[in-house]
Amino acid sequence: MRVVIFGPTGGTGRRVVERAIAEGHEVTAFLRNPSRMSARHQRLRVVVGDAFDLGKVRETVAANEAVISVLGSRQPSNPLHPRRPGDPHGVASAGSANIIAAMKEHGVRRLVCQTAWGVGESKQDPGLAGAFFMKVLVPPLLRDEYADKEAQEKIVRQSNLEWTIVRPMILTNGPWTNDYRAGIDLKPGRRPYISRADVAGFLMRQLADDTFIRSTPAIGY
């Protein structure tokens, strides 16, 4: 399959690129800074651009069959102002709006994107571990990122594409195990985390599996 990956140089994005190549796909990596892309392969095409640039996004999506987005900000929120409203106009939401517009223009239907557990209805009845994460860690450190992801999910849900929104729990740099839990109503348990490698494998799996089309599965151990 010809797939374009937005956000390929982030922690999860690098692993998505690796998994896509390993599975035999034709991969286009859309990124701002080519020096951050260490992967090299004859089936890997690198496009330098900004997700805020609709024209470049349109050009990149053309001739592809599916899109995987792992866009996100690396900048933490300001912990000195934990009660300030988050910023809903980041790269994840603005980039998703451009990606969706480009997909509609070129007739590309399949969109798989990563947000986070705790976005949308997933934060309801979070349990002890989830409540600690949402009340203690998100406000000072991840407030802007979560506001951006809330806006992103709204944009994706309103599209008529064949979308899947994947909500991983706390991300780690652990190995690929292919042994995890995934489901619509999944809550954090005794191990409220998931490796980026396993998230990458799950994201790639969605390209050939319609189980979670227009659904928001969470993933964790």
N, CA and C atoms as a LAMMPS dump frame, in Angstrom:
ITEM: TIMESTEP
0
ITEM: NUMBER OF ATOMS
663
ITEM: BOX BOUNDS ff ff ff
-5.0000000000000000e+02 5.0000000000000000e+02
-5.0000000000000000e+02 5.0000000000000000e+02
-5.0000000000000000e+02 5.0000000000000000e+02
ITEM: ATOMS id mol type element x y z
1 1 1 N 0.833 -1.195 0
2 1 2 C 0 0 0
3 1 3 C 0.874 1.253 0
4 2 1 N 0.408 2.289 -0.674
5 2 2 C 1.109 3.574 -0.66
6 2 3 C 0.544 4.407 0.484
7 3 1 N 1.371 4.671 1.478
8 3 2 C 0.901 5.352 2.681
9 3 3 C 1.807 6.538 2.996
10 4 1 N 1.193 7.662 3.366
11 4 2 C 1.955 8.833 3.778
12 4 3 C 1.829 8.986 5.289
13 5 1 N 2.956 9.257 5.929
14 5 2 C 3.015 9.371 7.383
15 5 3 C 3.355 10.812 7.747
16 6 1 N 2.471 11.444 8.483
17 6 2 C 2.699 12.793 8.988
18 6 3 C 3.189 12.69 10.436
19 7 1 N 4.313 13.35 10.721
20 7 2 C 4.924 13.254 12.043
21 7 3 C 5.881 12.089 12.157
22 8 1 N 6.671 11.792 11.119
23 8 2 C 7.494 10.579 11.106
24 8 3 C 8.776 10.667 11.909
25 9 1 N 9.101 11.823 12.479
26 9 2 C 10.36 11.934 13.226
27 9 3 C 10.135 11.979 14.73
28 10 1 N 8.874 11.911 15.178
29 10 2 C 8.592 11.844 16.607
30 10 3 C 8.866 10.45 17.149
31 11 1 N 8.684 10.287 18.457
32 11 2 C 8.975 9.008 19.085
33 11 3 C 8.198 7.858 18.482
34 12 1 N 6.901 8.053 18.276
35 12 2 C 6.087 7.013 17.65
36 12 3 C 6.263 7.008 16.138
37 13 1 N 6.367 8.19 15.545
38 13 2 C 6.467 8.298 14.093
39 13 3 C 7.625 7.518 13.508
40 14 1 N 8.785 7.57 14.167
41 14 2 C 9.95 6.824 13.67
42 14 3 C 9.656 5.328 13.63
43 15 1 N 8.939 4.86 14.62
44 15 2 C 8.622 3.433 14.675
45 15 3 C 7.551 3.056 13.66
46 16 1 N 6.643 3.986 13.37
47 16 2 C 5.658 3.73 12.316
48 16 3 C 6.36 3.58 10.973
49 17 1 N 7.315 4.449 10.702
50 17 2 C 8.076 4.355 9.451
51 17 3 C 8.779 3.003 9.364
52 18 1 N 9.442 2.604 10.437
53 18 2 C 10.154 1.327 10.456
54 18 3 C 9.205 0.161 10.208
55 19 1 N 8.05 0.185 10.879
56 19 2 C 7.092 -0.913 10.737
57 19 3 C 6.498 -0.936 9.332
58 20 1 N 6.196 0.243 8.781
59 20 2 C 5.621 0.315 7.433
60 20 3 C 6.584 -0.246 6.395
61 21 1 N 7.849 0.091 6.529
62 21 2 C 8.853 -0.433 5.601
63 21 3 C 8.987 -1.94 5.771
64 22 1 N 9.03 -2.394 7.027
65 22 2 C 9.188 -3.827 7.292
66 22 3 C 8.03 -4.631 6.726
67 23 1 N 6.847 -4.017 6.665
68 23 2 C 5.664 -4.719 6.157
69 23 3 C 5.512 -4.597 4.644
70 24 1 N 6.454 -3.922 3.996
71 24 2 C 6.47 -3.899 2.542
72 24 3 C 5.716 -2.772 1.876
73 25 1 N 5.319 -1.747 2.632
74 25 2 C 4.565 -0.644 2.056
75 25 3 C 5.469 0.352 1.341
76 26 1 N 4.88 1.11 0.43
77 26 2 C 5.551 2.263 -0.176
78 26 3 C 5.262 3.459 0.718
79 27 1 N 6.293 4.04 1.312
80 27 2 C 6.12 5.01 2.391
81 27 3 C 6.575 6.402 1.965
82 28 1 N 5.717 7.389 2.231
83 28 2 C 6.093 8.793 2.093
84 28 3 C 6.109 9.408 3.482
85 29 1 N 7.24 9.978 3.881
86 29 2 C 7.384 10.608 5.184
87 29 3 C 7.352 12.124 5.007
88 30 1 N 6.373 12.765 5.625
89 30 2 C 6.203 14.213 5.519
90 30 3 C 6.772 14.846 6.785
91 31 1 N 7.787 15.707 6.633
92 31 2 C 8.477 16.252 7.81
93 31 3 C 9.014 17.645 7.536
94 32 1 N 9.277 18.353 8.615
95 32 2 C 9.821 19.71 8.489
96 32 3 C 11.34 19.728 8.433
97 33 1 N 11.974 18.85 9.185
98 33 2 C 13.425 18.881 9.304
99 33 3 C 14.01 17.551 8.838
100 34 1 N 14.541 17.487 7.619
101 34 2 C 15.053 16.214 7.095
102 34 3 C 16.23 15.656 7.874
103 35 1 N 16.933 16.501 8.627
104 35 2 C 18.071 16.009 9.407
105 35 3 C 17.635 15.082 10.532
106 36 1 N 16.35 15.116 10.874
107 36 2 C 15.834 14.256 11.937
108 36 3 C 15.418 12.872 11.428
109 37 1 N 15.445 12.688 10.118
110 37 2 C 15.046 11.409 9.533
111 37 3 C 16.283 10.552 9.272
112 38 1 N 16.478 9.527 10.077
113 38 2 C 17.653 8.66 9.922
114 38 3 C 17.371 7.452 9.039
115 39 1 N 16.096 7.097 8.893
116 39 2 C 15.747 5.907 8.099
117 39 3 C 16.061 6.136 6.628
118 40 1 N 16.528 5.091 5.977
119 40 2 C 16.811 5.118 4.55
120 40 3 C 16.325 3.808 3.937
121 41 1 N 15.603 3.907 2.834
122 41 2 C 15.143 2.686 2.171
123 41 3 C 14.663 3.052 0.782
124 42 1 N 14.747 2.098 -0.142
125 42 2 C 14.322 2.362 -1.513
126 42 3 C 12.812 2.593 -1.608
127 43 1 N 12.039 2.107 -0.613
128 43 2 C 10.596 2.334 -0.615
129 43 3 C 10.186 3.486 0.299
130 44 1 N 11.17 4.291 0.716
131 44 2 C 10.891 5.457 1.559
132 44 3 C 11.162 6.745 0.795
133 45 1 N 10.14 7.566 0.668
134 45 2 C 10.258 8.871 0.027
135 45 3 C 10.076 9.947 1.093
136 46 1 N 10.977 10.898 1.139
137 46 2 C 10.923 11.971 2.134
138 46 3 C 10.457 13.257 1.473
139 47 1 N 9.427 13.872 2.045
140 47 2 C 8.912 15.152 1.57
141 47 3 C 9.083 16.176 2.687
142 48 1 N 9.764 17.256 2.388
143 48 2 C 9.975 18.316 3.372
144 48 3 C 8.858 19.339 3.245
145 49 1 N 8.17 19.598 4.331
146 49 2 C 7.068 20.549 4.314
147 49 3 C 6.538 20.775 5.71
148 50 1 N 5.52 21.606 5.815
149 50 2 C 4.904 21.953 7.089
150 50 3 C 3.432 21.579 7.021
151 51 1 N 2.935 20.918 8.059
152 51 2 C 1.535 20.491 8.062
153 51 3 C 0.578 21.674 8.043
154 52 1 N 1.054 22.875 8.375
155 52 2 C 0.228 24.081 8.297
156 52 3 C 0.071 24.57 6.859
157 53 1 N 0.866 24.023 5.943
158 53 2 C 0.874 24.444 4.543
159 53 3 C -0.056 23.528 3.742
160 54 1 N -1.281 23.983 3.48
161 54 2 C -2.27 23.153 2.804
162 54 3 C -1.793 22.726 1.422
163 55 1 N -1.16 23.616 0.689
164 55 2 C -0.694 23.278 -0.649
165 55 3 C 0.29 22.124 -0.635
166 56 1 N 1.235 22.142 0.276
167 56 2 C 2.237 21.071 0.356
168 56 3 C 1.599 19.767 0.819
169 57 1 N 0.642 19.869 1.732
170 57 2 C -0.056 18.671 2.19
171 57 3 C -0.835 18.046 1.036
172 58 1 N -1.52 18.872 0.248
173 58 2 C -2.262 18.376 -0.914
174 58 3 C -1.337 17.638 -1.875
175 59 1 N -0.211 18.252 -2.16
176 59 2 C 0.758 17.671 -3.088
177 59 3 C 1.254 16.319 -2.59
178 60 1 N 1.424 16.194 -1.283
179 60 2 C 1.979 14.976 -0.697
180 60 3 C 0.955 13.85 -0.639
181 61 1 N -0.281 14.183 -0.316
182 61 2 C -1.327 13.166 -0.197
183 61 3 C -1.666 12.549 -1.558
184 62 1 N -1.556 13.342 -2.611
185 62 2 C -1.875 12.848 -3.958
186 62 3 C -1.096 11.574 -4.268
187 63 1 N -1.761 10.626 -4.904
188 63 2 C -1.17 9.359 -5.352
189 63 3 C -0.911 8.38 -4.218
190 64 1 N -1.37 8.704 -3.008
191 64 2 C -1.277 7.746 -1.908
192 64 3 C -2.633 7.109 -1.661
193 65 1 N -2.634 6.009 -0.929
194 65 2 C -3.857 5.254 -0.676
195 65 3 C -4.357 5.367 0.759
196 66 1 N -3.502 5.808 1.664
197 66 2 C -3.891 5.924 3.069
198 66 3 C -2.975 6.922 3.758
199 67 1 N -3.448 7.442 4.891
200 67 2 C -2.686 8.419 5.665
201 67 3 C -2.628 7.963 7.115
202 68 1 N -1.444 8.047 7.703
203 68 2 C -1.276 7.852 9.138
204 68 3 C -0.72 9.153 9.707
205 69 1 N -1.387 9.695 10.722
206 69 2 C -0.941 10.931 11.349
207 69 3 C -0.56 10.683 12.794
208 70 1 N 0.682 11.005 13.114
209 70 2 C 1.146 10.981 14.5
210 70 3 C 1.684 12.368 14.852
211 71 1 N 1.025 13.385 14.303
212 71 2 C 1.422 14.761 14.558
213 71 3 C 1.224 15.118 16.029
214 72 1 N 2.131 15.899 16.561
215 72 2 C 2.013 16.354 17.941
216 72 3 C 3.126 17.316 18.279
217 73 1 N 2.909 18.096 19.312
218 73 2 C 3.899 19.086 19.733
219 73 3 C 4.883 18.48 20.709
220 74 1 N 6.14 18.863 20.588
221 74 2 C 7.147 18.437 21.554
222 74 3 C 7.311 19.456 22.674
223 75 1 N 6.589 20.574 22.6
224 75 2 C 6.719 21.626 23.596
225 75 3 C 5.744 21.391 24.75
226 76 1 N 6.235 21.237 25.993
227 76 2 C 5.324 21.046 27.118
228 76 3 C 4.602 22.345 27.462
229 77 1 N 3.481 22.21 28.161
230 77 2 C 2.789 23.391 28.66
231 77 3 C 3.626 24.057 29.736
232 78 1 N 3.313 25.291 30.054
233 78 2 C 4.03 26.017 31.09
234 78 3 C 3.504 25.586 32.455
235 79 1 N 4.306 24.867 33.263
236 79 2 C 3.817 24.378 34.552
237 79 3 C 3.547 25.484 35.558
238 80 1 N 4.007 26.715 35.272
239 80 2 C 3.742 27.829 36.184
240 80 3 C 2.308 28.329 36.055
241 81 1 N 1.631 27.899 34.992
242 81 2 C 0.244 28.342 34.772
243 81 3 C -0.648 27.13 34.481
244 82 1 N -0.773 26.218 35.455
245 82 2 C -1.51 24.971 35.201
246 82 3 C -3.004 25.154 35.005
247 83 1 N -3.556 26.303 35.384
248 83 2 C -5.004 26.499 35.266
249 83 3 C -5.4 27.262 34.003
250 84 1 N -4.41 27.698 33.227
251 84 2 C -4.713 28.417 31.997
252 84 3 C -5.32 27.461 30.977
253 85 1 N -6.321 27.9 30.213
254 85 2 C -6.885 27.022 29.17
255 85 3 C -5.812 26.603 28.171
256 86 1 N -5.941 25.412 27.661
257 86 2 C -4.974 24.921 26.681
258 86 3 C -5.164 25.551 25.318
259 87 1 N -4.182 25.365 24.46
260 87 2 C -4.203 25.92 23.109
261 87 3 C -4.778 24.888 22.135
262 88 1 N -5.961 25.153 21.553
263 88 2 C -6.576 24.188 20.643
264 88 3 C -6.198 24.385 19.187
265 89 1 N -5.15 25.169 18.914
266 89 2 C -4.808 25.497 17.527
267 89 3 C -3.39 25.038 17.188
268 90 1 N -3.03 23.861 17.634
269 90 2 C -1.698 23.34 17.383
270 90 3 C -1.591 22.562 16.089
271 91 1 N -0.458 21.918 15.895
272 91 2 C -0.179 21.236 14.642
273 91 3 C -1.069 20.005 14.441
274 92 1 N -1.474 19.351 15.527
275 92 2 C -2.309 18.16 15.364
276 92 3 C -3.669 18.498 14.773
277 93 1 N -4.295 19.564 15.291
278 93 2 C -5.622 19.942 14.794
279 93 3 C -5.541 20.657 13.448
280 94 1 N -4.665 21.641 13.328
281 94 2 C -4.535 22.355 12.056
282 94 3 C -4.033 21.426 10.956
283 95 1 N -3.089 20.578 11.296
284 95 2 C -2.581 19.624 10.318
285 95 3 C -3.651 18.639 9.879
286 96 1 N -4.486 18.195 10.823
287 96 2 C -5.555 17.256 10.473
288 96 3 C -6.562 17.896 9.53
289 97 1 N -6.877 19.177 9.765
290 97 2 C -7.809 19.868 8.864
291 97 3 C -7.255 19.9 7.445
292 98 1 N -5.962 20.167 7.311
293 98 2 C -5.343 20.189 5.981
294 98 3 C -5.265 18.795 5.369
295 99 1 N -4.936 17.804 6.184
296 99 2 C -4.857 16.428 5.688
297 99 3 C -6.214 15.97 5.167
298 100 1 N -7.26 16.248 5.917
299 100 2 C -8.607 15.825 5.515
300 100 3 C -9.033 16.525 4.23
301 101 1 N -8.748 17.816 4.132
302 101 2 C -9.078 18.544 2.896
303 101 3 C -8.356 17.928 1.705
304 102 1 N -7.086 17.584 1.881
305 102 2 C -6.308 16.991 0.798
306 102 3 C -6.818 15.595 0.446
307 103 1 N -7.177 14.815 1.456
308 103 2 C -7.686 13.475 1.201
309 103 3 C -8.995 13.522 0.416
310 104 1 N -9.875 14.444 0.781
311 104 2 C -11.139 14.569 0.059
312 104 3 C -10.901 14.983 -1.392
313 105 1 N -9.953 15.883 -1.594
314 105 2 C -9.664 16.353 -2.95
315 105 3 C -9.141 15.228 -3.83
316 106 1 N -8.338 14.333 -3.255
317 106 2 C -7.694 13.286 -4.055
318 106 3 C -8.372 11.927 -3.922
319 107 1 N -9.5 11.868 -3.204
320 107 2 C -10.232 10.616 -3.11
321 107 3 C -9.575 9.559 -2.241
322 108 1 N -8.765 9.982 -1.281
323 108 2 C -8.123 9.046 -0.351
324 108 3 C -9.047 8.894 0.863
325 109 1 N -9.385 7.667 1.23
326 109 2 C -10.426 7.44 2.233
327 109 3 C -9.903 7.048 3.616
328 110 1 N -8.79 6.336 3.694
329 110 2 C -8.387 5.742 4.976
330 110 3 C -7.449 6.647 5.75
331 111 1 N -7.879 7.048 6.944
332 111 2 C -7.091 7.905 7.828
333 111 3 C -6.983 7.247 9.194
334 112 1 N -5.756 7.047 9.645
335 112 2 C -5.489 6.524 10.985
336 112 3 C -4.659 7.565 11.717
337 113 1 N -5.134 8.007 12.88
338 113 2 C -4.363 9.02 13.595
339 113 3 C -4.25 8.68 15.076
340 114 1 N -3.167 9.12 15.667
341 114 2 C -2.91 8.918 17.088
342 114 3 C -3.257 10.191 17.849
343 115 1 N -4.04 10.046 18.911
344 115 2 C -4.234 11.162 19.846
345 115 3 C -3.678 10.714 21.199
346 116 1 N -4.517 10.521 22.196
347 116 2 C -4.031 10.076 23.501
348 116 3 C -5.197 9.61 24.356
349 117 1 N -4.922 8.657 25.227
350 117 2 C -5.947 8.292 26.19
351 117 3 C -6.205 9.512 27.087
352 118 1 N -7.478 9.734 27.413
353 118 2 C -7.847 10.906 28.207
354 118 3 C -8.451 12.004 27.371
355 119 1 N -8.426 11.84 26.046
356 119 2 C -9.082 12.785 25.136
357 119 3 C -10.515 12.308 24.914
358 120 1 N -11.431 13.248 24.772
359 120 2 C -12.817 12.895 24.512
360 120 3 C -13.447 12.123 25.649
361 121 1 N -14.322 11.195 25.314
362 121 2 C -15.068 10.449 26.321
363 121 3 C -14.211 9.438 27.064
364 122 1 N -12.97 9.209 26.629
365 122 2 C -12.131 8.199 27.284
366 122 3 C -11.764 8.589 28.714
367 123 1 N -11.848 9.877 29.041
368 123 2 C -11.51 10.303 30.403
369 123 3 C -12.661 10.113 31.395
370 124 1 N -13.82 9.677 30.945
371 124 2 C -14.932 9.424 31.839
372 124 3 C -14.687 8.145 32.632
373 125 1 N -14.982 8.192 33.943
374 125 2 C -14.748 7.037 34.825
375 125 3 C -13.342 6.487 34.626
376 126 1 N -12.318 7.3 34.875
377 126 2 C -10.959 6.911 34.497
378 126 3 C -10.3 5.884 35.398
379 127 1 N -10.846 5.656 36.583
380 127 2 C -10.169 4.783 37.518
381 127 3 C -9.054 5.532 38.238
382 128 1 N -8.422 4.872 39.205
383 128 2 C -7.419 5.533 40.043
384 128 3 C -6.223 6.024 39.239
385 129 1 N -5.64 5.145 38.414
386 129 2 C -4.462 5.529 37.636
387 129 3 C -4.8 6.621 36.633
388 130 1 N -5.944 6.483 35.965
389 130 2 C -6.341 7.477 34.983
390 130 3 C -6.642 8.826 35.602
391 131 1 N -7.283 8.821 36.775
392 131 2 C -7.606 10.073 37.461
393 131 3 C -6.334 10.81 37.871
394 132 1 N -5.344 10.069 38.352
395 132 2 C -4.068 10.69 38.726
396 132 3 C -3.428 11.351 37.515
397 133 1 N -3.424 10.637 36.41
398 133 2 C -2.821 11.174 35.19
399 133 3 C -3.526 12.445 34.732
400 134 1 N -4.856 12.413 34.689
401 134 2 C -5.617 13.532 34.149
402 134 3 C -5.626 14.74 35.077
403 135 1 N -5.571 14.512 36.379
404 135 2 C -5.677 15.616 37.34
405 135 3 C -4.328 16.16 37.794
406 136 1 N -3.308 15.303 37.764
407 136 2 C -2.007 15.715 38.302
408 136 3 C -0.993 16.024 37.202
409 137 1 N -0.954 15.202 36.163
410 137 2 C 0.086 15.368 35.146
411 137 3 C -0.339 16.233 33.959
412 138 1 N -1.562 16.077 33.502
413 138 2 C -1.992 16.802 32.302
414 138 3 C -2.04 18.315 32.503
415 139 1 N -2.664 18.836 33.596
416 139 2 C -2.801 20.298 33.704
417 139 3 C -1.485 21.078 33.61
418 140 1 N -0.408 20.665 34.316
419 140 2 C 0.803 21.481 34.206
420 140 3 C 1.682 21.18 33.001
421 141 1 N 1.635 19.96 32.478
422 141 2 C 2.613 19.55 31.478
423 141 3 C 2.041 19.295 30.088
424 142 1 N 0.796 18.863 29.997
425 142 2 C 0.245 18.429 28.717
426 142 3 C -1.029 19.165 28.342
427 143 1 N -1.294 20.272 29.007
428 143 2 C -2.546 21.014 28.8
429 143 3 C -2.725 21.441 27.353
430 144 1 N -1.726 22.062 26.768
431 144 2 C -1.832 22.541 25.388
432 144 3 C -1.951 21.374 24.41
433 145 1 N -1.183 20.329 24.638
434 145 2 C -1.223 19.174 23.746
435 145 3 C -2.599 18.517 23.78
436 146 1 N -3.172 18.394 24.961
437 146 2 C -4.486 17.758 25.067
438 146 3 C -5.584 18.625 24.453
439 147 1 N -5.496 19.93 24.621
440 147 2 C -6.482 20.815 23.984
441 147 3 C -6.388 20.696 22.468
442 148 1 N -5.173 20.605 21.962
443 148 2 C -4.962 20.435 20.519
444 148 3 C -5.544 19.104 20.043
445 149 1 N -5.343 18.053 20.82
446 149 2 C -5.851 16.744 20.434
447 149 3 C -7.378 16.68 20.535
448 150 1 N -7.957 17.384 21.488
449 150 2 C -9.42 17.458 21.559
450 150 3 C -9.965 18.092 20.27
451 151 1 N -9.334 19.184 19.849
452 151 2 C -9.753 19.846 18.608
453 151 3 C -9.515 18.941 17.408
454 152 1 N -8.403 18.222 17.407
455 152 2 C -8.088 17.304 16.315
456 152 3 C -9.159 16.233 16.184
457 153 1 N -9.529 15.62 17.295
458 153 2 C -10.532 14.554 17.233
459 153 3 C -11.865 15.074 16.696
460 154 1 N -12.244 16.267 17.089
461 154 2 C -13.497 16.842 16.592
462 154 3 C -13.45 17.005 15.076
463 155 1 N -12.325 17.484 14.566
464 155 2 C -12.166 17.671 13.129
465 155 3 C -12.236 16.336 12.399
466 156 1 N -11.553 15.331 12.922
467 156 2 C -11.533 14.02 12.275
468 156 3 C -12.919 13.382 12.313
469 157 1 N -13.587 13.457 13.446
470 157 2 C -14.92 12.862 13.58
471 157 3 C -15.921 13.482 12.607
472 158 1 N -15.766 14.758 12.324
473 158 2 C -16.713 15.45 11.45
474 158 3 C -16.472 15.16 9.979
475 159 1 N -15.371 14.519 9.659
476 159 2 C -15.105 14.161 8.262
477 159 3 C -15.929 12.932 7.899
478 160 1 N -16.079 12.7 6.613
479 160 2 C -16.797 11.509 6.156
480 160 3 C -15.821 10.436 5.687
481 161 1 N -14.598 10.514 6.178
482 161 2 C -13.571 9.555 5.799
483 161 3 C -13.714 8.26 6.586
484 162 1 N -12.967 7.267 6.199
485 162 2 C -12.886 6.022 6.96
486 162 3 C -11.753 6.178 7.973
487 163 1 N -12.072 6.836 9.083
488 163 2 C -11.053 7.201 10.06
489 163 3 C -11.042 6.25 11.249
490 164 1 N -9.876 6.166 11.863
491 164 2 C -9.719 5.501 13.154
492 164 3 C -8.834 6.392 14.013
493 165 1 N -9.306 6.715 15.213
494 165 2 C -8.541 7.513 16.169
495 165 3 C -8.013 6.568 17.243
496 166 1 N -6.7 6.466 17.357
497 166 2 C -6.076 5.56 18.319
498 166 3 C -5.597 6.362 19.521
499 167 1 N -5.992 5.919 20.726
500 167 2 C -5.667 6.632 21.963
501 167 3 C -4.741 5.792 22.837
502 168 1 N -3.44 5.948 22.681
503 168 2 C -2.515 5.193 23.531
504 168 3 C -2.477 5.756 24.95
505 169 1 N -2.134 4.895 25.877
506 169 2 C -1.911 5.326 27.251
507 169 3 C -0.503 5.911 27.346
508 170 1 N 0.076 5.99 28.517
509 170 2 C 1.383 6.631 28.674
510 170 3 C 2.402 5.922 27.782
511 171 1 N 3.081 6.695 26.955
512 171 2 C 4.007 6.127 25.97
513 171 3 C 5.388 5.89 26.572
514 172 1 N 5.978 4.759 26.212
515 172 2 C 7.333 4.433 26.643
516 172 3 C 8.175 4.074 25.422
517 173 1 N 9.469 3.923 25.637
518 173 2 C 10.378 3.506 24.567
519 173 3 C 10.682 2.018 24.642
520 174 1 N 9.768 1.262 25.207
521 174 2 C 9.95 -0.179 25.33
522 174 3 C 9.913 -0.882 23.987
523 175 1 N 10.119 -2.198 23.988
524 175 2 C 10.21 -2.965 22.739
525 175 3 C 8.843 -3.268 22.143
526 176 1 N 8.869 -3.747 20.91
527 176 2 C 7.667 -4.251 20.259
528 176 3 C 7.365 -5.623 20.827
529 177 1 N 6.189 -5.794 21.411
530 177 2 C 5.806 -7.074 22.007
531 177 3 C 4.639 -7.719 21.271
532 178 1 N 3.806 -6.909 20.614
533 178 2 C 2.582 -7.375 19.973
534 178 3 C 1.665 -8.071 20.981
535 179 1 N 1.782 -7.673 22.244
536 179 2 C 0.984 -8.258 23.327
537 179 3 C 0.437 -7.118 24.175
538 180 1 N -0.771 -6.697 23.882
539 180 2 C -1.356 -5.543 24.551
540 180 3 C -2.872 -5.645 24.523
541 181 1 N -3.528 -4.724 25.197
542 181 2 C -4.992 -4.652 25.173
543 181 3 C -5.405 -3.488 24.279
544 182 1 N -6.49 -3.646 23.563
545 182 2 C -7.025 -2.57 22.736
546 182 3 C -8.54 -2.683 22.723
547 183 1 N -9.217 -1.54 22.874
548 183 2 C -10.664 -1.573 22.874
549 183 3 C -11.253 -0.192 23.043
550 184 1 N -12.525 -0.058 22.724
551 184 2 C -13.191 1.238 22.764
552 184 3 C -13.281 1.792 24.175
553 185 1 N -13.608 0.964 25.153
554 185 2 C -13.82 1.42 26.532
555 185 3 C -12.67 1.046 27.449
556 186 1 N -11.499 0.822 26.895
557 186 2 C -10.352 0.401 27.689
558 186 3 C -9.904 1.5 28.655
559 187 1 N -9.661 1.127 29.909
560 187 2 C -9.19 2.051 30.929
561 187 3 C -7.805 1.635 31.416
562 188 1 N -7.027 2.58 31.947
563 188 2 C -5.713 2.218 32.482
564 188 3 C -5.85 1.217 33.621
565 189 1 N -5.023 0.208 33.614
566 189 2 C -5.02 -0.798 34.668
567 189 3 C -3.77 -0.694 35.506
568 190 1 N -3.256 -1.832 35.909
569 190 2 C -2.047 -1.844 36.736
570 190 3 C -0.821 -1.425 35.941
571 191 1 N -0.898 -1.538 34.621
572 191 2 C 0.203 -1.118 33.745
573 191 3 C -0.358 -0.093 32.757
574 192 1 N -0.498 1.157 33.197
575 192 2 C -1.168 2.173 32.367
576 192 3 C -0.252 2.805 31.329
577 193 1 N 0.432 1.974 30.563
578 193 2 C 1.368 2.494 29.579
579 193 3 C 1.415 1.55 28.391
580 194 1 N 2.123 1.976 27.36
581 194 2 C 2.254 1.199 26.125
582 194 3 C 3.509 1.668 25.391
583 195 1 N 4.245 0.757 24.803
584 195 2 C 5.446 1.172 24.078
585 195 3 C 5.072 1.816 22.751
586 196 1 N 5.869 2.752 22.336
587 196 2 C 5.647 3.387 21.03
588 196 3 C 5.749 2.366 19.904
589 197 1 N 6.595 1.365 20.087
590 197 2 C 6.733 0.318 19.07
591 197 3 C 5.436 -0.465 18.918
592 198 1 N 4.77 -0.784 20.023
593 198 2 C 3.499 -1.497 19.939
594 198 3 C 2.393 -0.607 19.378
595 199 1 N 2.418 0.686 19.717
596 199 2 C 1.442 1.611 19.125
597 199 3 C 1.628 1.658 17.613
598 200 1 N 2.885 1.723 17.167
599 200 2 C 3.168 1.757 15.723
600 200 3 C 2.606 0.511 15.038
601 201 1 N 2.797 -0.644 15.662
602 201 2 C 2.266 -1.868 15.081
603 201 3 C 0.752 -1.845 14.994
604 202 1 N 0.101 -1.304 16.018
605 202 2 C -1.36 -1.226 16.022
606 202 3 C -1.853 -0.234 14.974
607 203 1 N -1.186 0.895 14.85
608 203 2 C -1.562 1.873 13.822
609 203 3 C -1.487 1.249 12.434
610 204 1 N -0.402 0.552 12.154
611 204 2 C -0.248 -0.071 10.849
612 204 3 C -1.303 -1.146 10.608
613 205 1 N -1.66 -1.871 11.651
614 205 2 C -2.649 -2.937 11.517
615 205 3 C -4.001 -2.406 11.05
616 206 1 N -4.302 -1.162 11.404
617 206 2 C -5.607 -0.592 11.052
618 206 3 C -5.779 -0.418 9.538
619 207 1 N -4.693 -0.37 8.795
620 207 2 C -4.793 -0.174 7.351
621 207 3 C -5.482 -1.34 6.66
622 208 1 N -5.386 -2.522 7.246
623 208 2 C -5.977 -3.705 6.624
624 208 3 C -7.102 -4.305 7.459
625 209 1 N -7.532 -3.593 8.506
626 209 2 C -8.539 -4.116 9.423
627 209 3 C -9.623 -3.057 9.601
628 210 1 N -10.877 -3.411 9.343
629 210 2 C -11.962 -2.437 9.458
630 210 3 C -12.7 -2.516 10.794
631 211 1 N -12.139 -3.238 11.767
632 211 2 C -12.791 -3.394 13.069
633 211 3 C -13.075 -2.055 13.733
634 212 1 N -12.138 -1.13 13.634
635 212 2 C -12.266 0.133 14.356
636 212 3 C -12.492 1.329 13.431
637 213 1 N -13.051 1.105 12.258
638 213 2 C -13.368 2.239 11.397
639 213 3 C -14.424 3.115 12.07
640 214 1 N -14.144 4.409 12.078
641 214 2 C -14.974 5.423 12.748
642 214 3 C -15.176 5.103 14.225
643 215 1 N -14.09 4.614 14.841
644 215 2 C -14.076 4.303 16.263
645 215 3 C -12.815 4.872 16.899
646 216 1 N -12.783 4.846 18.237
647 216 2 C -11.671 5.466 18.987
648 216 3 C -11.082 4.472 19.978
649 217 1 N -10.404 3.439 19.497
650 217 2 C -9.836 2.436 20.424
651 217 3 C -8.683 3.011 21.245
652 218 1 N -8.656 2.628 22.525
653 218 2 C -7.504 2.906 23.365
654 218 3 C -6.606 1.685 23.326
655 219 1 N -5.334 1.892 23.645
656 219 2 C -4.375 0.795 23.626
657 219 3 C -3.435 0.917 24.821
658 220 1 N -3.222 -0.187 25.512
659 220 2 C -2.352 -0.203 26.679
660 220 3 C -2.078 -1.645 27.087
661 221 1 N -1.252 -1.81 28.132
662 221 2 C -0.942 -3.168 28.614
663 221 3 C -1.924 -3.575 29.705
